[in-house]
């Protein structure tokens, strides 16, 4: 069974801790300063990272160099994705990342990808709305950006994204595909953060024997 160190002990970190305990997986440490972790200890552990874009940018070289594997749920670093990938591959540290670790959202990604490919050239316009809690630092959300890239790849047109920040909403994503004849609506609503934590722990288990850098959706 794997051992885990949580990087980022906020609301998501606490939810990951809850899921680990429910699934009988050892939590070795939870910290807001992952670079303070003893490298000898890190080498035996999977790092599950839910921090901030700035924190991950500062921490990823340490995580790549010292941990057994990493699961990254932090978003807002896509502009340095190539650098991150090179760092983990050079260190030989497997990494699984996702804009959203919810199994439901990953099913949504698959459905949107297929529908967009079917409707290519049929005159459909795409729009995305995402709603999150007021504490979320990046906008649009990583999930909305992933949806947009899937639509653009399949449909051939770039969707407009509207970002709303209100209250304590865990996350609602709505995609509409509309033509002169009809409209399709795809919607995912998270009831809590637990779905994200469950997916991240599932991803941590998948790192056993894994090599390279992967998106979570590739492994499902």
C-alpha positions as CSV (number, residue, x, y, z in Angstrom):
1,X,0.0,0.0,0.0
2,X,1.2,3.5,-0.8
3,X,2.2,6.2,1.7
4,X,1.1,9.8,1.1
5,X,2.3,13.3,1.9
6,X,-0.2,16.1,1.3
7,X,1.2,19.3,-0.1
8,X,-1.3,22.1,0.7
9,X,-3.2,21.6,4.0
10,X,-6.2,23.7,3.2
11,X,-9.8,22.6,2.6
12,X,-8.8,20.2,-0.2
13,X,-5.9,18.9,1.8
14,X,-8.2,18.1,4.7
15,X,-10.6,16.4,2.4
16,X,-7.8,14.3,0.9
17,X,-6.8,13.3,4.5
18,X,-10.4,12.2,5.2
19,X,-10.5,10.0,2.1
20,X,-7.1,8.5,2.8
21,X,-8.2,7.5,6.3
22,X,-11.5,6.1,5.0
23,X,-9.6,4.0,2.5
24,X,-6.9,2.8,4.9
25,X,-4.0,4.6,3.2
26,X,-1.2,5.9,5.4
27,X,-0.9,9.7,5.6
28,X,2.7,10.3,6.6
29,X,2.5,14.1,6.7
30,X,0.4,17.1,5.7
31,X,2.2,20.4,5.1
32,X,1.9,23.9,3.6
33,X,5.7,23.9,3.0
34,X,6.5,20.7,1.1
35,X,10.2,21.8,0.7
36,X,10.6,21.3,4.5
37,X,9.9,17.6,4.1
38,X,12.9,15.3,4.8
39,X,14.0,14.1,1.3
40,X,14.6,10.6,2.7
41,X,11.0,10.5,3.9
42,X,9.7,11.9,0.6
43,X,11.4,9.2,-1.4
44,X,9.0,6.6,-0.1
45,X,5.9,8.7,-0.5
46,X,3.4,9.9,-3.1
47,X,2.9,13.7,-3.0
48,X,-0.7,14.8,-3.5
49,X,-0.5,18.5,-4.3
50,X,-3.5,20.9,-3.8
51,X,-1.8,24.2,-3.3
52,X,-1.9,27.4,-5.3
53,X,-0.5,28.2,-8.8
54,X,2.4,30.2,-7.3
55,X,3.2,27.6,-4.7
56,X,3.3,24.8,-7.2
57,X,5.5,26.8,-9.5
58,X,8.0,27.2,-6.6
59,X,7.7,23.6,-5.4
60,X,7.6,21.4,-8.5
61,X,11.4,21.0,-8.9
62,X,11.6,19.8,-5.3
63,X,8.7,17.4,-5.7
64,X,10.1,16.0,-8.9
65,X,13.5,15.5,-7.4
66,X,12.6,14.0,-4.1
67,X,9.2,12.2,-4.1
68,X,8.4,8.6,-5.3
69,X,5.5,10.0,-7.4
70,X,3.2,13.0,-7.5
71,X,-0.5,13.7,-8.0
72,X,-1.1,17.3,-8.9
73,X,-4.6,18.8,-8.6
74,X,-3.4,22.4,-8.5
75,X,-4.3,24.3,-11.7
76,X,-3.1,27.6,-13.2
77,X,0.3,26.5,-14.4
78,X,-0.4,25.3,-17.9
79,X,2.0,27.9,-19.4
80,X,4.9,26.1,-17.8
81,X,3.6,22.6,-18.5
82,X,6.5,21.7,-20.8
83,X,9.0,22.7,-18.0
84,X,7.1,20.7,-15.4
85,X,6.9,17.6,-17.7
86,X,10.7,17.8,-18.4
87,X,11.5,18.1,-14.7
88,X,9.5,15.0,-13.7
89,X,10.7,13.0,-16.7
90,X,14.3,13.9,-16.1
91,X,14.0,12.8,-12.4
92,X,12.2,9.6,-13.4
93,X,9.3,10.5,-11.1
94,X,5.9,9.6,-12.3
95,X,3.3,12.3,-12.2
96,X,-0.5,12.4,-12.7
97,X,-2.2,15.7,-13.1
98,X,-5.7,16.9,-13.9
99,X,-7.6,20.1,-14.2
100,X,-10.3,18.2,-12.3
101,X,-10.0,14.8,-10.5
102,X,-13.7,14.2,-10.3
103,X,-14.7,10.9,-12.0
104,X,-17.9,12.6,-13.1
105,X,-16.0,15.5,-14.8
106,X,-13.7,13.1,-16.6
107,X,-16.8,11.3,-17.9
108,X,-18.0,14.7,-19.0
109,X,-14.7,15.3,-20.8
110,X,-15.2,12.1,-22.8
111,X,-18.8,12.9,-23.7
112,X,-17.9,16.4,-24.8
113,X,-15.0,15.2,-26.9
114,X,-17.2,12.7,-28.7
115,X,-20.1,15.1,-29.2
116,X,-17.9,17.9,-30.5
117,X,-16.3,15.6,-33.1
118,X,-19.7,14.4,-34.3
119,X,-21.0,18.0,-34.7
120,X,-17.9,19.4,-36.5
121,X,-18.9,21.4,-39.5
122,X,-22.6,21.4,-38.6
123,X,-22.9,25.1,-37.6
124,X,-22.7,24.8,-33.8
125,X,-21.5,27.6,-31.5
126,X,-20.1,26.7,-28.1
127,X,-20.3,28.6,-24.8
128,X,-19.0,27.6,-21.4
129,X,-20.0,29.0,-18.0
130,X,-18.1,28.0,-14.8
131,X,-19.1,29.0,-11.3
132,X,-16.8,28.6,-8.3
133,X,-16.4,29.8,-4.7
134,X,-14.9,33.3,-4.1
135,X,-11.6,31.8,-2.8
136,X,-10.6,30.2,-6.2
137,X,-7.6,32.1,-7.5
138,X,-7.6,31.2,-11.2
139,X,-10.2,32.2,-13.7
140,X,-11.3,30.6,-16.0
141,X,-11.0,27.3,-14.1
142,X,-8.7,24.6,-15.4
143,X,-11.8,22.5,-16.0
144,X,-13.3,25.1,-18.2
145,X,-10.1,25.4,-20.1
146,X,-10.0,21.7,-20.7
147,X,-13.6,21.7,-21.9
148,X,-12.7,24.6,-24.3
149,X,-9.7,22.7,-25.7
150,X,-11.8,19.6,-26.2
151,X,-14.5,21.6,-28.0
152,X,-12.0,23.4,-30.1
153,X,-10.2,20.2,-31.1
154,X,-13.5,18.4,-32.1
155,X,-15.7,21.2,-33.3
156,X,-13.0,23.5,-34.8
157,X,-14.3,26.6,-33.1
158,X,-13.2,28.3,-29.8
159,X,-15.8,28.6,-27.1
160,X,-16.5,31.7,-25.1
161,X,-15.9,31.2,-21.3
162,X,-17.8,33.1,-18.6
163,X,-16.3,32.8,-15.1
164,X,-18.4,33.6,-12.0
165,X,-17.2,33.6,-8.4
166,X,-19.8,33.5,-5.6
167,X,-20.3,32.1,-2.2
168,X,-18.8,28.6,-1.4
169,X,-19.8,26.9,-4.7
170,X,-17.6,23.8,-5.1
171,X,-17.9,24.0,-8.9
172,X,-20.5,24.1,-11.6
173,X,-19.6,23.8,-15.3
174,X,-22.1,24.2,-18.1
175,X,-21.3,23.8,-21.8
176,X,-23.9,24.6,-24.5
177,X,-23.6,23.7,-28.2
178,X,-26.2,25.5,-30.2
179,X,-27.1,25.7,-33.8
180,X,-30.1,27.2,-35.7
181,X,-31.9,23.9,-35.2
182,X,-31.2,22.8,-31.7
183,X,-29.1,23.1,-28.5
184,X,-27.2,20.6,-26.4
185,X,-26.4,21.3,-22.8
186,X,-23.7,19.5,-20.8
187,X,-23.6,20.3,-17.1
188,X,-21.6,19.0,-14.1
189,X,-22.3,20.2,-10.6
190,X,-20.0,19.2,-7.7
191,X,-21.9,18.9,-4.4
192,X,-18.7,19.0,-2.3
193,X,-14.9,18.7,-2.7
194,X,-15.0,15.0,-1.8
195,X,-15.3,13.9,-5.5
196,X,-12.0,15.7,-6.3
197,X,-10.3,14.1,-3.3
198,X,-11.6,10.6,-4.2
199,X,-10.2,11.0,-7.7
200,X,-6.8,12.3,-6.5
201,X,-6.4,9.3,-4.1
202,X,-7.4,6.9,-7.0
203,X,-4.7,8.6,-9.1
204,X,-2.2,8.1,-6.3
205,X,-2.9,4.4,-6.3
206,X,-2.4,4.3,-10.1
207,X,1.2,5.7,-9.7
208,X,2.4,2.3,-8.5
209,X,4.6,1.0,-11.4
210,X,3.7,4.0,-13.6
211,X,6.3,5.8,-15.6
212,X,6.2,9.3,-17.1
213,X,3.7,12.2,-16.9
214,X,0.1,11.6,-17.5
215,X,-3.3,13.3,-17.4
216,X,-5.7,11.5,-15.2
217,X,-8.2,11.0,-18.1
218,X,-5.6,9.0,-19.9
219,X,-5.4,6.4,-17.1
220,X,-9.2,5.9,-16.6
